[in-house]
Amino acid sequence: MKKLDYYLNLNYPITIDKFTDYDDKIKYVTEIPDLPGCSSYAEELDEALKKLEDAKISWIEVSLARNLEIPEPVTENKFSGKFLLRIPAKLHKQLTIKASRDGLSLNQFIRSALEKYLEHDLFALRIDDLERLIKYLGQKILELPVTPEHSKPVITVAGQSQDLFVGFERLTTIHQVSLSGKTGKKEKEETGYTV
């Protein structure tokens, strides 16, 4: 089995995207496409690249610890950009008609469809990662110490109460905090819980 140092010495290509966030600040998103979900972001490019290197190390360490396959970098010079694809005549006709309706050549249409498929696959992986993170955080929240005077995690906003953990098995309640910042009797009426 290959060790961490082997993978860290490989030259993984990265992508860098620059965008303006909702707060009008420039942000950089960096990603290693060969390691699905391995990405970072920051307001400075140097910081985003440093975070990406840390993310790469963690990604590889976790994969090694779980005995998962670690993809090696794919280099552009291994591929010509051409391949032969055999498909049924009916599918060929349908694709040609659809491409024509979209004002594209058949090659452009198929390329676009393949790119969308790959993007969808990447989003599916990210959704899986987020679902695992939500489940993990839900369990950590449920493990927080009990506040003795309260037995049910409820958040109160404008006089409405709702159970935060509908559908979750609740093991304990969580810390009580003030949402209003006020003191005395009024504070008790506007008390909620933090997650």
RAKA-V449803 format. One record per residue. N is the residue number from 1. RES is the residue in one letter. D_FIRST is the distance of its C-alpha to the first C-alpha in Angstrom with 2 decimals. Layout:
N:RES:D_FIRST
N:RES:D_FIRST
//
This chain:
1:M:0.00
2:K:3.81
3:K:6.52
4:L:9.90
5:D:11.79
6:Y:10.15
7:Y:11.31
8:L:14.48
9:N:15.47
10:L:15.56
11:N:19.14
12:Y:19.39
13:P:23.01
14:I:25.03
15:T:28.28
16:I:31.16
17:D:34.06
18:K:37.22
19:F:39.62
20:T:42.57
21:D:42.07
22:Y:44.84
23:D:46.11
24:D:46.60
25:K:43.86
26:I:41.47
27:K:37.81
28:Y:34.66
29:V:31.74
30:T:28.50
31:E:25.56
32:I:22.26
33:P:22.80
34:D:19.26
35:L:18.17
36:P:20.74
37:G:22.88
38:C:21.72
39:S:25.19
40:S:27.82
41:Y:31.53
42:A:34.11
43:E:37.62
44:E:36.57
45:L:34.14
46:D:32.70
47:E:32.10
48:A:30.47
49:L:28.08
50:K:27.25
51:K:26.69
52:L:24.44
53:E:22.24
54:D:22.13
55:A:21.43
56:K:18.50
57:I:16.94
58:S:17.73
59:W:16.53
60:I:13.00
61:E:13.06
62:V:14.45
63:S:12.06
64:L:9.02
65:A:11.47
66:R:12.45
67:N:9.21
68:L:10.96
69:E:10.36
70:I:10.86
71:P:13.31
72:E:13.63
73:P:17.26
74:V:19.83
75:T:22.48
76:E:26.08
77:N:26.73
78:K:24.59
79:F:27.28
80:S:31.01
81:G:32.13
82:K:33.67
83:F:32.76
84:L:34.92
85:L:35.34
86:R:37.44
87:I:39.14
88:P:42.26
89:A:45.58
90:K:46.55
91:L:43.47
92:H:44.13
93:K:47.70
94:Q:46.75
95:L:44.30
96:T:46.94
97:I:49.62
98:K:47.49
99:A:46.51
100:S:50.19
101:R:51.26
102:D:48.81
103:G:50.13
104:L:46.86
105:S:45.96
106:L:43.80
107:N:40.89
108:Q:41.33
109:F:41.59
110:I:38.45
111:R:36.48
112:S:37.79
113:A:36.95
114:L:33.33
115:E:32.99
116:K:34.54
117:Y:32.17
118:L:29.11
119:E:30.82
120:H:31.55
121:D:27.93
122:L:26.95
123:F:29.82
124:A:28.75
125:L:25.31
126:R:27.21
127:I:29.65
128:D:26.95
129:D:25.63
130:L:29.26
131:E:30.01
132:R:27.17
133:L:28.46
134:I:32.02
135:K:31.20
136:Y:29.44
137:L:32.41
138:G:34.87
139:Q:33.49
140:K:33.62
141:I:37.20
142:L:38.20
143:E:36.98
144:L:39.34
145:P:42.24
146:V:45.41
147:T:48.57
148:P:51.21
149:E:54.06
150:H:52.09
151:S:50.49
152:K:49.35
153:P:47.37
154:V:49.87
155:I:50.36
156:T:53.97
157:V:54.89
158:A:58.50
159:G:59.48
160:Q:56.86
161:S:54.32
162:Q:51.18
163:D:48.43
164:L:45.16
165:F:43.00
166:V:44.56
167:G:42.05
168:F:39.95
169:E:40.29
170:R:41.73
171:L:40.86
172:T:42.71
173:T:44.76
174:I:43.88
175:H:45.71
176:Q:49.13
177:V:49.87
178:S:52.89
179:L:52.73
180:S:56.16
181:G:56.02
182:K:59.51
183:T:60.69
184:G:62.87
185:K:63.74
186:K:62.72
187:E:59.15
188:K:58.81
189:E:59.82
190:E:57.19
191:T:54.33
192:G:50.94
193:Y:47.36
194:T:44.41
195:V:40.91
//
